[in-house]
Structure formats: C-alpha cells, structure tokens
Amino acid sequence: MGCELLVKVSRMSTESSSSQLLEESLNKPYSNIIREALDQYEYNFVITDPCLLDHPIVYASEGFLKMTGYCRGEVLGRNSRFLQGPETDRRTVLEIREAIRQEKSCQVSILNYRKDGTTFWNFFHLAPVFSKEEGRVIHFLGLQTPISQCSQLSRSAVTNMFACSTHRNHPTCVGKDLFSQHASSANSSNNLIYFGSCRREFFRDCPVDVGQGGIYNSFAEDGNKGIEEKHTCDVKESDKQKALTGVTRILSEMAHFSKVTGKTVLNRRCVSADVARLTPISSSLSIALSRIQQSFVLAEPHLHDMPIVYVSNLFLQLTGYSRDEVLGKNCRFLQGQDTNQEDITKIRQSIEVEQSCMVRILNYRKDGSPFWNHLHTAPVRNASGKVAFYVGVQLDVTDIEEDKQTDNGMTSNMKQLGAVGAVRVAVRSLLGVEPSR
C-alpha cells in the first residue's frame, strides 16, 4: 500500500512539473496572455518546443482540436507524431524531420489521422521561431490546412512495410523528431538514443546501423528501398496562400508579445552583427554539446575574427567569465602580459593549415589570476569534410605535473582527445552537409 502511494505521489509530481514546463514555454518569452491572443485565430495550428523532452506541443488552437477530434488535454505535452498512421508517407515524414534539423521552413502535403481513425489530407506549413537574443530556435509553428481534392496512387508492398504497423500508436520501426517520430510509452525510455534535440527511437525488432552516418542515414536508405509509388495530393495555390497568410499573422502576434517581455522573437535567424556570433549553432547541436562535460569552446573560422559561438559551463567555471562575456569574442582575451608569444604563433599556424595543436600556455581568468592551461585545439569538420568549427579544450594544470595522471587514471591528453572526439561526433551527426563557403 505504501509503495503504491509513493508511486502515485511521484507520478503526480512528475505530471505537475511537466505541466509547469509547458506553461513556462510560452509564458516566459511572450507573457501569460499569449494564449488568449492566439485563441482569436481560426487557423488550425500547434506550437512546439524543441528544447523540451520529446519536442512536445505547448499550444494547440481550437481549430486544430476540432479538425483532429482531440481535446486539449490529449494534445498538450505530446509529440505530434500521433497524427501519423499506417498510410502516412515515410519520405514526407523525413522531409519534415530534415527541415527541423536544419531549422528551416517547409511545406508538404501529408496524410494524417483524426482521433476516430479517419484520414484527411493536410497541407502542412512548418516555420521556426528564433530568439533574437539567444540566436536559436525556441519554438516551431506547425499550421495545418485540410485539403479536399487529392490524386492518390498505389503503394508498393515495401512501402506498407515501412508504415510502422497497422495502428499508429504501436510502432515497430525507427521514429524521428516532430511530426516524424512514432508514439512510445514512458516505459520505452531505455530504447531512446539522444543526439541533441534530434531524438531517435531504436526498437529491438528493427536493428539499424548506428555507425558513421547514424540512424538517420540507415532509416532513409532502407525506407526508400522498393518504393515505387506513393500517395500524392495536389495542393491548390489558394490553400498555399491561406497557409502562408496564417503563418505570417501568427508569427507577427508572437513577435508582438515577445517585445512585451523583452525577449524578441523572429521568423528567421538574425544575421545582424550583434548576434552573428550565434548564427552557426542550432538548438540541436547546442543541446548535444551541453552533454560533453569538459571545459571547451567552439569558434567559427568563417566569421570575422574567428569568434566563439559556443562555450561550455566548465569553461565559464574555469575562467570566471559569464556566457555573454565570452560569446562573440576571439579566444585571445585569455592571454595576458606573460603569455608566451611562441605558443600563440604555434596555435595560429596550426589553424592556417587546418591541423590540431597542443600547447601548455599561460592564460588569465577574469579576476586577473593566471593559470597554466593545457590547451588542445583541433578543426571540426562537417559531414562533407569542410571545416565548420575549431574546438579548443582547456585543462587547468597549474598544480599538476605534465605527465601526472588525473583522478580517473587518464592523462590530460587522453581526456582532451575524448572531448574533441565527442564534439566531432555531435557536429557530424547534427550539422549535416554544409554548402561550400
């Protein structure tokens, strides 16, 4: 009896905490009356938060609820995958997922399912919402426009095999992000593999290759094998224009209320000089990097003066600076009057030839106190082989002899190589193939 009570109390506490996060997701950037403002629109739309676990819906319009047959309590806090079903085309799902990963807009026609199991064609318009101050996506707006006239083609047997079971709430294959993952219960959390906010599900009866290229490549390749035809739906220009108008109006409303709180949002990533330092880092990559427990920074070699675009919490603890004091600066601010110029030259030359470098250099904290920094710098390439960033991993070795091992039995070099490797994996997994610069 006592155990049952504890479980019940724990569940209630978890639900309360989750509900609070959903509330704060909108209240903090837009004020607590944003919902009343959004309720005035008759469009069918949802707002999701990619920074919360499983990319949940944090707002659902009345039009969306009427269109799908769900009540608000059945929608809030859930990933939008519940709209998918056996006949939802996997390639369209991947197209949406890729737009989320790249933090860009997309428009697709997709077959969705209502609560009663009936299907409807939906012209789906996805739009990211950027924070001007933070330079990252804080929400996604998903607007749905039902389509009545569609030309449907037959599907191959292999296509049906990848429809992920005969019931949309019991998947048997690999799922993806917003509008592309399949439902999973809380008890299946052990099957989740996290890569930033791009969460992929790994089911035991659907083995995939998680080597170079990752789950996404395996799923994309296997999902297209044998697919000859798919359902298609012609979208009228009037429907496209209606969707665009709706997205524009809703984003304008969100931008208006964000100014009230002083946390301005934009419908595109701002490229002005004051926030250009944050441009390269997506929310997915930022979350993945935050899991690396080392002191390090990421610098953008393609921007003027090679500014820092990501800084770890341990770096801030080591140096005494705040994040705002570091982002956008060149790493030279750590140097001081007794810093060896030969070490600086060595670092600069390694960057010019795109090679790694290790030095034991004298650096300075914010309070002016010096410390010996075992610094490891290295280029970080994207999936196409282009240098996307440079990582600098710092280790305070002021009171440690150069050859002395750490508490974990690892040398300084081993620890830093591990951090560099983790950063490279995150960038290649989440940054994707970048166009030539």
C-alpha positions, 0 to 999 in steps of 0.5 A: 500500500505504501509503495503504491502511494509513493508511486502515485505521489511521484507520478503526480509530481512528475505530471505537475512539473511537466505541466509547469514546463509547458506553461513556462514555454510560452509564458516566459518569452511572450507573457501569460496572455499569449494564449488568449491572443492566439485563441482569436485565430481560426487557423488550425495550428500547434506550437512546439518546443524543441528544447523540451523532452520529446519536442512536445506541443505547448499550444494547440488552437481550437481549430486544430482540436476540432479538425483532429477530434482531440481535446486539449488535454490529449494534445498538450505535452505530446509529440505530434507524431500521433497524427501519423498512421499506417498510410502516412508517407515515410519520405514526407515524414523525413522531409519534415524531420530534415527541415527541423534539423536544419531549422528551416521552413517547409511545406508538404502535403501529408496524410494524417489521422483524426482521433476516430481513425479517419484520414484527411489530407493536410497541407502542412506549413512548418516555420521556426521561431528564433530568439533574437537574443539567444540566436536559436530556435525556441519554438516551431509553428506547425499550421495545418490546412485540410485539403479536399481534392487529392490524386492518390496512387498505389503503394508498393508492398515495401512501402506498407512495410515501412508504415510502422504497423497497422495502428499508429500508436504501436510502432515497430520501426525507427521514429524521428523528431516532430511530426516524424517520430512514432508514439512510445510509452514512458516505459520505452525510455531505455530504447531512446538514443539522444543526439541533441534535440534530434531524438531517435527511437531504436526498437529491438525488432528493427536493428539499424546501423548506428555507425558513421552516418547514424540512424538517420542515414540507415532509416532513409536508405532502407525506407526508400528501398522498393518504393515505387509509388506513393500517395500524392495530393495536389495542393491548390495555390489558394490553400498555399496562400491561406497557409502562408497568410496564417503563418505570417499573422501568427508569427507577427502576434508572437513577435508582438508579445515577445517585445512585451517581455523583452525577449524578441522573437523572429521568423528567421535567424538574425544575421545582424552583427550583434548576434552573428556570433550565434548564427552557426549553432542550432538548438540541436547541436547546442543541446548535444554539446551541453552533454560533453562535460569538459571545459571547451569552446567552439569558434567559427573560422568563417566569421570575422575574427574567428569568434566563439559561438559556443562555450561550455559551463566548465569553461565559464567555471574555469575562467570566471567569465559569464556566457555573454562575456565570452560569446562573440569574442576571439579566444585571445582575451585569455592571454595576458602580459606573460603569455608566451608569444611562441605558443600563440604563433604555434596555435595560429599556424596550426589553424592556417593549415587546418591541423590540431595543436597542443600547447601548455600556455599561460592564460588569465581568468577574469579576476586577473589570476593566471593559470597554466592551461593545457590547451588542445585545439583541433578543426571540426569538420562537417559531414562533407569534410569542410571545416565548420568549427575549431574546438579548443579544450582547456585543462587547468594544470597549474598544480599538476605535473605534465605527465601526472595522471588525473583522478580517473587514471587518464592523462590530460591528453587522453581526456582532451582527445575524448572531448574533441572526439565527442564534439566531432561526433555531435557536429557530424551527426547534427550539422549535416552537409554544409554548402561550400563557403 
